[in-house]
Amino acid sequence: MIRAIKLISKLALVAAGLLVGAWAFQAAPQPDGTAIYKQKCSMCHGVDGKGFASLKTPDFTDPKWQEATTDKVITTTIKLGRKGAAMPAFGEKLKEEEISALVAHIRSLNSSKKK
């Protein structure tokens, strides 16, 4: 009887540990690329992503731009900015996950995918 109680106690502790571990390692909420874009990018690239000719910002909705520009180029530009342009570096201001979410949002602006 005492053995059974000890075994049940150990099993209960293991189960509790597993529950706490699962809770601790739960996936963190994914960053909201749309919100990051609105906060950090829309003033120069437009809320709709079409850019502004006067600022010489690209039109993210243009399928040709989307096709010609790799995710790596977009990521690097976000991280390092653009020399000789007003594009600031966000590499030290945004986490990797936020940059990835931002790239995904920029990709979602492709007008050829909205038909």
C-alpha positions as CSV (number, residue, x, y, z in Angstrom):
1,M,0.0,0.0,0.0
2,I,2.8,2.4,0.9
3,R,4.6,1.5,-2.3
4,A,1.5,2.3,-4.3
5,I,1.2,5.7,-2.6
6,K,4.9,6.5,-3.3
7,L,4.5,5.5,-6.9
8,I,1.3,7.6,-7.3
9,S,3.1,10.5,-5.7
10,K,6.1,10.2,-8.0
11,L,3.8,9.9,-11.0
12,A,1.9,13.0,-9.9
13,L,5.2,14.9,-9.6
14,V,6.3,13.8,-13.0
15,A,2.9,14.8,-14.5
16,A,3.1,18.2,-12.8
17,G,6.6,18.7,-14.1
18,L,5.5,17.9,-17.6
19,L,2.7,20.4,-17.4
20,V,4.9,23.1,-16.1
21,G,7.5,22.3,-18.8
22,A,4.9,22.4,-21.5
23,W,3.6,25.7,-20.3
24,A,7.1,27.2,-20.1
25,F,8.0,26.0,-23.6
26,Q,4.8,27.1,-25.2
27,A,5.4,28.9,-28.5
28,A,5.7,32.6,-28.1
29,P,3.0,34.6,-29.9
30,Q,4.1,35.4,-33.4
31,P,4.9,39.1,-34.1
32,D,2.3,41.0,-36.1
33,G,4.0,42.0,-39.4
34,T,1.1,44.3,-40.3
35,A,1.4,46.2,-37.1
36,I,5.1,46.5,-37.3
37,Y,4.8,47.7,-40.9
38,K,2.2,50.4,-39.9
39,Q,4.4,51.6,-37.0
40,K,7.9,51.5,-38.7
41,C,7.4,51.6,-42.5
42,S,4.1,53.1,-43.6
43,M,5.2,56.7,-43.2
44,C,7.7,56.2,-46.1
45,H,6.3,53.2,-47.9
46,G,2.6,54.1,-47.6
47,V,-0.1,52.3,-45.7
48,D,-0.9,50.4,-48.9
49,G,2.8,49.6,-49.7
50,K,2.7,51.6,-52.9
51,G,5.6,53.8,-51.9
52,F,6.0,57.5,-52.7
53,A,7.7,58.6,-55.9
54,S,8.9,61.8,-54.2
55,L,10.8,59.7,-51.6
56,K,11.9,57.1,-54.2
57,T,10.5,54.2,-52.1
58,P,9.6,51.0,-54.0
59,D,6.1,49.9,-54.7
60,F,5.7,46.7,-52.7
61,T,2.5,46.0,-54.6
62,D,4.2,45.8,-58.0
63,P,4.5,42.1,-59.1
64,K,7.7,42.9,-61.0
65,W,9.3,44.3,-57.8
66,Q,8.1,41.3,-55.8
67,E,9.6,38.9,-58.4
68,A,12.9,40.7,-58.7
69,T,13.5,41.2,-55.0
70,T,14.5,38.2,-52.8
71,D,13.5,37.7,-49.2
72,K,17.2,37.9,-48.4
73,V,17.5,41.4,-50.0
74,I,14.4,42.6,-48.1
75,T,15.7,41.2,-44.9
76,T,19.2,42.8,-45.4
77,T,17.6,46.1,-46.3
78,I,15.5,46.1,-43.2
79,K,18.5,45.1,-41.0
80,L,21.1,47.4,-42.5
81,G,19.1,50.2,-44.1
82,R,20.1,51.7,-47.5
83,K,23.2,53.9,-47.8
84,G,22.5,57.1,-49.7
85,A,18.8,56.8,-49.0
86,A,16.5,57.7,-46.1
87,M,16.0,54.0,-45.2
88,P,17.2,53.5,-41.7
89,A,18.6,50.3,-40.2
90,F,16.3,48.3,-38.0
91,G,18.7,45.4,-37.2
92,E,19.2,46.5,-33.7
93,K,15.6,47.7,-33.1
94,L,13.7,44.6,-34.3
95,K,14.1,40.9,-33.4
96,E,14.7,38.3,-36.1
97,E,11.1,37.1,-35.7
98,E,9.8,40.6,-36.2
99,I,11.9,41.1,-39.3
100,S,10.6,37.8,-40.7
101,A,7.0,38.8,-40.0
102,L,7.7,42.2,-41.7
103,V,9.1,40.4,-44.8
104,A,5.9,38.2,-44.9
105,H,3.7,41.3,-44.7
106,I,5.7,43.0,-47.5
107,R,5.2,39.8,-49.6
108,S,1.4,39.9,-48.8
109,L,1.2,43.3,-50.6
110,N,1.9,41.7,-54.0
111,S,-1.0,42.9,-56.2
112,S,-0.7,39.8,-58.4
113,K,-1.8,37.6,-55.4
114,K,-4.9,39.7,-54.7
115,K,-6.8,38.8,-57.9
